[in-house]
Amino acid sequence: GGGSSPGGARGAAGGGRARGGGGAGLRAQVSGVQKQRRLAANARERRRMHGLNHAFDQLRNVIPSFNNDKKLSKYETLQMAQIYISALAELL
């Protein structure tokens, strides 16, 4: 927003900003910018985690497992992938 803030003495006859009123608008702008940056950072982190979770899902699909009822955790998926890769290397 570009409007004048309450108590902001922008066009007052005093010739300048009132001592306590001008900073409130600036703080609101800074806080608004910080909020937008935080929202953007949160959105990037959500996209990153969705990508990571999608990659783990794909890895789970190619790793042979005995119990298909229970979804492997990320840690278990990495352990099984390591074991599977080692077994494939032994076959070569």
Buried (B, 14 or more C-beta within 10 A) or exposed (E): EEEEBEEBBEEEEEEEBEEEBBBEBEEEEEEEEEEEEEEEEEEEEEEEEEEEEEEBEEBBEEBEBEEEEEEBEEEBBBEBBEEBEEEEEEEE
